[in-house]
């Protein structure tokens, strides 16, 4: 008869879950001869496995902190490097080529007879652009010339009247003098009764008549002088109107006021040119400049005359030496129509919007055949 030795550990409860790390092995019950105390299962391996799973956590946290420090240090270093670079190098791509657009308008109104230029043509100062029909203006000149001739004739007549009145005054003065002498003699004779009373009356009448003729001559002189003044004034007015008419006739030939290039030509023969209404645009060939809008914290060390370098998108991969011609001392903060102060849109820089200030840059000694295009993009670099 065989006796089975009882196990040292009590059996596990029926509802207890088996531990995953420990594999359970089912063995047949030993015989009496083979019975011996069962070994007590050791639980330390399962306990030792737990520390092995937790041990890598400090290493991962150390690696994560190291990466954070590296990324933060890189960002900080890049920021410091950026601030150092922008302190010594002022760069902007908010720049463009600019010149003066001369708006040409006729100074008289009339139909256009002929256009002497074509679009995109280079012109010199004084070259003819278009011609307005001169016939109406020539007719006005002829009319003013007739008025001048008329007033000159009237001035001549007034001067002749003045001469005649002066001669009449001299004659009447002489006759009046003689009449006075005759009246004195006949008065003395009449008092002595050596002359009849009728002779004295005749002498008195002659004296009054000559006095009246003198006054008439004086009035004639005054009238002639006033006529000369009036007709001379009318003559001066006619000559002034003649000058105006000749000036208007000369303005039928519209010429280029500056050297430059015709742009966007749309005028054609037969169009009506209205006075002081621009119909032709000329890009001034002697006013080229680069307008660079720099952030306001860049211009602290800019000075007029400093060297700048310009990259033109119309001629890429070339830097052109230039110089600062001027720095704007004011700009508008409101969008609106063209004002005396330029408006420059701000740019987003972190949170605050950086304002930009226009800086005028001109190329230094450009070649004679160097071509610029108004409105073309540019980039500028300045080493303050």
HUKA-V63742 format. One record per pair of residues at least 24 apart in sequence whose C-alpha atoms are under 7 Angstrom apart, sorted by sequence separation. I is the first residue (numbers start at 1). J is the second residue. D is the distance in Angstrom with one decimal. If there is no record, write none. Layout:
{{I J D} {I J D}}
This chain:
{{179 203 6.5} {260 284 4.5} {21 46 6.4} {259 284 6.0} {260 285 4.4} {4 30 7.0} {258 284 6.5} {259 285 5.6} {4 31 6.7} {179 206 5.8} {180 207 5.9} {4 32 6.1} {179 207 4.7} {2 31 6.1} {3 32 5.2} {328 357 6.4} {2 32 4.7} {5 35 6.2} {8 38 6.7} {328 358 5.6} {4 35 6.7} {5 36 7.0} {7 38 6.2} {176 207 5.9} {327 358 6.4} {328 359 6.2} {327 359 4.6} {326 359 6.0} {327 360 6.2} {176 210 4.6} {326 360 5.1} {175 210 5.9} {176 211 5.9} {325 360 5.4} {324 360 6.0} {325 361 5.3} {324 361 4.5} {325 362 6.3} {172 210 5.7} {323 361 5.6} {324 362 6.5} {322 361 6.5} {323 362 5.7} {322 362 5.5} {323 363 6.5} {172 213 5.6} {173 214 5.9} {322 363 4.1} {323 364 6.5} {172 214 5.1} {321 363 6.2} {322 364 4.7} {321 364 5.8} {169 214 5.4} {169 217 4.7} {168 217 5.7} {169 218 6.4} {166 217 6.8} {165 217 5.2} {165 220 5.3} {166 221 6.1} {165 221 5.1} {296 354 7.0} {162 221 5.2} {295 354 6.2} {296 355 5.8} {295 355 5.8} {296 356 5.4} {295 356 4.3} {296 357 6.0} {162 224 4.7} {294 356 5.0} {295 357 6.3} {314 376 6.8} {161 224 5.6} {162 225 6.4} {293 356 5.4} {294 357 5.4} {293 357 5.3} {294 358 6.4} {313 377 5.6} {159 224 6.6} {293 358 4.4} {312 377 6.5} {313 378 5.6} {158 224 5.2} {292 358 5.7} {293 359 6.1} {312 378 4.5} {291 358 6.3} {292 359 5.2} {311 378 5.6} {312 379 6.5} {291 359 5.8} {292 360 6.5} {310 378 6.9} {311 379 5.0} {158 227 5.6} {159 228 6.3} {291 360 5.0} {310 379 5.8} {311 380 6.1} {158 228 5.2} {290 360 5.8} {291 361 6.4} {310 380 4.6} {289 360 6.7} {290 361 4.9} {309 380 5.6} {310 381 6.6} {289 361 5.7} {290 362 6.0} {308 380 6.9} {309 381 5.1} {155 228 5.3} {289 362 4.7} {308 381 5.8} {309 382 6.4} {308 382 4.7} {307 382 6.8} {155 231 5.3} {154 231 6.1} {155 232 6.1} {151 231 5.8} {302 384 6.1} {151 234 6.3} {152 235 6.4} {301 384 5.8} {151 235 5.0} {148 235 5.7} {292 380 7.0} {148 238 5.4} {147 238 6.0} {148 239 6.3} {144 238 6.1} {144 241 6.6} {145 242 6.7} {144 242 5.1} {141 242 6.1} {141 245 5.3} {140 245 6.2} {141 246 6.2} {137 245 6.7} {137 248 6.7} {138 249 6.4} {137 249 5.2} {134 249 6.2} {134 252 6.0} {133 252 6.8} {132 252 4.7} {131 252 5.6} {132 253 6.5} {131 253 4.8} {130 253 6.3} {131 254 6.2} {130 254 5.6} {128 253 6.8} {129 254 5.6} {128 254 5.9} {129 255 5.2} {128 255 4.2} {129 256 6.4} {127 255 5.2} {128 256 6.4} {126 255 5.2} {127 256 5.4} {126 256 5.1} {125 256 5.1} {126 257 6.3} {124 256 6.8} {125 257 5.2} {125 258 4.5} {124 258 6.5} {125 259 5.0} {124 259 4.4} {123 259 5.8} {124 260 6.6} {123 260 5.6} {122 260 5.8} {123 261 5.9} {122 261 4.3} {108 248 6.5} {121 261 5.5} {122 262 6.4} {120 261 5.8} {121 262 5.3} {120 262 4.8} {108 251 6.7} {119 262 5.6} {120 263 5.3} {107 251 6.4} {119 263 5.8} {119 264 6.2} {119 265 5.0} {118 265 6.9} {106 254 6.4} {115 268 6.6} {115 269 6.1} {114 269 5.2} {113 269 5.5} {112 269 5.2} {113 270 6.2} {112 270 5.2} {111 270 5.9} {112 271 5.5} {111 271 5.8} {112 272 5.8} {111 272 4.3} {112 273 6.4} {110 272 5.6} {111 273 6.0} {110 273 5.5} {109 273 5.4} {110 274 6.7} {109 274 4.5} {108 274 6.6} {109 275 4.9} {106 273 6.5} {108 275 4.6} {106 274 6.7} {107 275 4.6} {106 275 5.3} {107 276 5.6} {105 275 6.8} {106 276 5.9} {105 276 5.2} {105 277 5.2} {105 278 4.0} {104 278 5.1} {105 279 5.8} {103 278 5.4} {104 279 6.2} {105 280 6.9} {104 280 5.1} {103 280 6.0} {104 281 6.0} {103 281 4.8} {102 281 5.7} {103 282 6.6} {101 281 6.3} {102 282 5.1} {101 282 5.7} {102 283 6.3} {101 283 4.7} {102 284 6.7} {100 283 6.0} {101 284 6.2} {99 283 6.6} {100 284 5.3} {99 284 6.2} {100 287 6.0} {99 287 5.1} {99 288 4.6} {98 288 5.9} {99 289 6.2} {98 289 5.4} {97 289 6.1} {98 290 5.9} {97 290 4.7} {98 291 6.6} {96 290 5.8} {97 291 6.4} {95 290 6.8} {96 291 5.6} {95 291 5.5} {96 292 6.7} {95 292 4.1} {94 292 6.1} {95 293 6.0} {94 293 5.7} {92 294 6.3} {90 298 6.3} {99 374 6.1} {97 373 6.6} {98 374 4.9} {97 374 5.2} {98 375 5.9} {97 375 5.1} {96 375 5.8} {97 376 5.3} {96 376 5.5} {97 377 6.4} {96 377 4.4} {97 378 6.7} {95 377 6.1} {96 378 4.9} {95 378 5.0} {95 379 5.7} {93 378 6.4} {94 379 6.8} {93 379 4.4} {92 379 5.9} {93 380 6.6} {92 380 5.7} {91 380 5.8} {92 381 6.8} {91 381 4.5} {90 381 5.6} {91 382 6.5} {89 381 6.9} {90 382 5.0} {89 382 6.0} {90 383 6.2} {89 383 4.9} {88 383 5.9} {89 384 6.8} {88 384 6.2}}
